Amino acid sequence: MRLKWEERIPEAPSTNHGPMLVALLVEDNQVDRQTDESIVATLASIEIRFLQVNIKKTRDFHHGLFWQSVCRSLERLELSAHEKKKIEAAIEVKVPRPGDEWALWGVTCIPRYER
């Protein structure tokens, strides 16, 4: 199994999402001297704009949501610890894992208005 990245543009024109980067786990199969690849799992996706956004808390928050999805997907696959670490390391090259404080962004940075 190996990691594959795919860029996808949302099909619905009314969506607020921009182009997405999708992390796929694929397996290469060889049939009659031809290599065919099959998707084992879609691990997670993230909008491409959140890979380089300049606001650290925004970037970390979206990276954190992405990593939550990756972790849940990998748990369902029941991979060995070695395989899981190898896949996570490959993902971290493109989408760095945020620090533990990323989940507080929604609580601490979004203004609350009292009535």
N, C-alpha and C positions, 0 to 999 in steps of 0.2 A: 504494500500500500504506500501511496505517496500523496503529498499535498499538491493541489492544483488551485490556482487562482483564476477566477473568471470575472470579467467586468460585464455587468448587466445594466441595461437602461430600463427603468420601469415602463411597462406597456401602457398603463393608463395615463393619458395626457393630463388629467386633473390632479394627479398625485403631487405632493409637495416634495417628494424625494428626488434627489439627483441620481446620477449614476452610482451603482452599488458595486462594491468589491465583495465577491463571494468566495469563501474558503470551502473547497471540496476535498473530500478524501476519495481517491480513485484507486482502482486496481487494474493493472495491465494484464490482459489475457492474450495469449498467442494461439491463433487458430489458422491452420494452413499457411504458416510462415508470415502471417499478417498479425500485427499487434492491434488489439482492440482494447479500448479503455472503458471500464464501467464505473459509474459513480456508486461508491459504497455509502457515502453520507454527505449531506450538506451540513457543514459544521456551524457556520455563522455568516452573517453579512454585515457590512458597514458602509455607510455613504462615503464615497471617496473624499468628499470635502472635509470630513472629520479626521482624515489621516494627517492633514497638514494645517489645520486651523490654528491660528496664533494664540487663542485664549486657552491657556493650559487646563483650566478646570473644565471647560467645554470638551476639549479633546480627551482628557482623562475620563470624563463621564461616559462618552460614547465608546471609547476603547473598553471601559469596564463593562458596559452592556454587551459588547461584542464578545468579550472573554467569558462572561456568564454563559452565553449561548454555546461557546466552544466547549466549556467544561461540562455542561449538561449533555451535549452531543457525544463527547468522548466517553462519558460515564455509561451511556446507553450501549455503546459499542463493546464494552467489556474487554478492552485491549490490555496487553501486558504493560507493566509500569515502564519498561524500556521503550516500547512502541509509542506510548502516550507522551513520554518526555521528548522523544524524537520529533513527533508531530508538533507539540507545543513550541519547541525551539524553532522549528521552521516557520511557524506562524508569527512568533515574536520578532522575526526579522522585518516583517512588513507592518505588523500592528503590535507595538510594544505594550506589554502588560502595565497598567497603571498601578500606583501605590494603593494601599488599603483605604485611603481617605476619599477615593473617587466617588463612593456611594453617597457621601454627605453633600455632594454638590447640589442636588435637588432640594435639600433641606436648608442649606445655608446661603445659597446664592439667588434663589428665586424670591423676589419681594412678596411679602405678605401684607395685605391691606386689612386694617381693622375697620369695622363699620361703626 
